[in-house]
Amino acid sequence: MGVYLIDVGVGEWLREDTGEGGMGAIAKGLDAELARRGLPPYAAAPERDGLGFEEKLSPSMKGFDALCRARLTPGERELIGDWTVLVPVSLDAEIRLPIGSAYADETVIAGAPQVLALAERLAAALELPAEVPEATENLALTFWFLEGEAEELAATRPGRWSEDLDTAFYVALYLRAAQHSLRLGCPITYS
């Protein structure tokens, strides 16, 4: 059990039945808000074969929060840390919908391009190494950071990133989630 960050396929995105994992109400709410802003509706990417994005949020977020406080404005901290759905659409401001989930009373939708820009700044500040997995398989980041490979690299190539591997994990998590969302055109959410 635990909290996971996962990608959402078009079937789940458009499904109305929330008891079956559907996010149709969120999809409709997003499209209505995009129309209100004069933007086209979000067209979810078609289902694809292969593994999606799935990472478990298990390390402490204390260091990540401190890094965000040191490097980001309050508005930027809210953008990178308070969303419940990430979409591959550029948004000038978060979209808040009165739709609750297991983890929040409302749905907060953020644009992947904006989250990516913040995650890239944090990654640069930590000097995150290129060896951090691209998250091409489920739990790739989780296993890399929690099962010793990150520690092995830190022993041979220490740096800012290796001073707090939990913090580096969350920077990599948000970086890879935003990249995945943009690359495949799919939403990312918590499960």
N, C-alpha and C positions, 0 to 999 in steps of 0.2 A: 504494500500500500504506500501511500504518500502522494505528493503533488508532482505532476508531470507537466511539461511543456510539450505540446504536440501540434502537428499540422492537421488541418481539416480538409478533407476531400469535398468535392462539389456535392456529392450525395448527402453527406452530413450537413453541409452548409445550407442547402436548400430545404432539407427535411423539416417539416412543421412540427412533428411530434417530439417535444423536448424530452419525453420519457425514453425515447429511443436514441437520445444523443443529438437530436436535431437542433439546428441553429437558425431555422427559417425566420423566426421573429427578429433575430439580430440582423440577418441578411436584409429583410424588408426595412427595418429601422435605419440601417446604414444607407441603403439606396434612397430612402426618403430624405435623409439628412444631406446626402450628396446632391440630390436634386435641389434642395433648398439653397445650397451653396453654389448652384449653377454648374455642377460637375456631372459627368456621365455616371450611370450606375456601375457598380463593381461587377464585373463578369468573372465569376470564380473559374479557376483553371479546371479543365476536365480531369477526371480520375486518371491516375497513372499507375503503371506497374512498378514494382520495386518498393523498397523501404522508404518510409516517410521520416519526418523529424519527430523524435521522442527523446526527451532528456528528463531525468529525475532531479528535482530540486531538494537536495538533502544536506549539503554543507550549510554552515552558518552564514547568514548574510550580513553580519555585523561589519566586517571589513569592507564589503562592497558598499554598504551604506556610507561608511566613513569616506571612502574614495569618492563617491558621488557628491558628498557634502563639500569635499575639498576641491573638486574639479568642475562641478556643474552648478548652474544657477538653480534656485528653488523650482522654477518652471521646468527646467531641463531634467531635474531629478524626478519630478512628478511624471514627466513624459516617459522616461526610461523605466520607471519602477511601478507605475500605477495602472498600466493598461491591463485589460483582461482579454482583449482580442487585438491581434496585430494583423493588419491587412496590407497588401502590396499596392497601396494607393498613397500618393502624397497628400497629406492633410495639413493645413495651416494651423489647425488646433484639434485637440482630441474631440471625439464625439462621445457624448454620454447618453446612454439609453436607459430608461427605467425598467430594465430587464435583469433580474437577479440570477445568480448562479450559486453553486455550492460554496464559492469562496468570496463572493461580493454581493452587495445589495443592488448594484447597478452594473451595467456593462460599459466599460470605458474602452473605446476603440482608438488605437494609435496607428499612424502611418509608418510602415516599415522603412521608407527612406529617411525619415526623421530619427527614428530609433537607431538605424544603422549609423548615421552620422555621429550620434552621441557615443555609441558603442565603439566606433573607430577611434574617437578621441580618447576614451578610457583605455583602449587597447594600446594606443601609442604611448600614453602616460605610463603604463605598466611595462612597456616593451614586450608585449605578448609575443612569444616565439612563433615562428612559422610552422613549427612541428605540431601545434595544437590542431587536432583533427578537424576536418571540414564537416563533421557530423554527417557522413554519408551513409551511416547505418545507425539503427536505433541504439541509444545509450552510448554512442561513441565518445562523447565528451565526458559523460558520467564515469565510464570505465577508465578512460585515460587519466582523469584527475584522481579518482578514488582508489584505483587498483595498482598504483605504483609507477606507471610510466612517467607521469609528471614529476614525481620525486626523483626518478632516475635521471631525467633530463636536468632537473634543478641541481643535482649533484655535479654534473659535468659542465653545465652552462647556467650558473646562478645569475640572477639579475633582479630587477624590481619585481618582475612577475612571480618569482619564486619565494619572495618574502612572506607571502600569504596565499597559499594555493586555493583556499576557499574563495578569496576575492578574485583571483585569476579565473577560477571556474565560472563565476557569474558574469564576468566581462566577456569571456569566450561564449557563454551560453546566449547572452543577448546579441552578441555580434553574429554568431552563426544562425540564430533564429531569424534575425532580420535578413541576412543573406539568403537563407533558404526560402523565406516568404517571397522575396523579390525574384529569385532565380526560377521558382516553380509557379509563381502567381497564386499562392495559396495562403489562407489565413493561418495564424498560429494562435493557440489558446491554451488555457490551463485545464487539466483534467484530473 
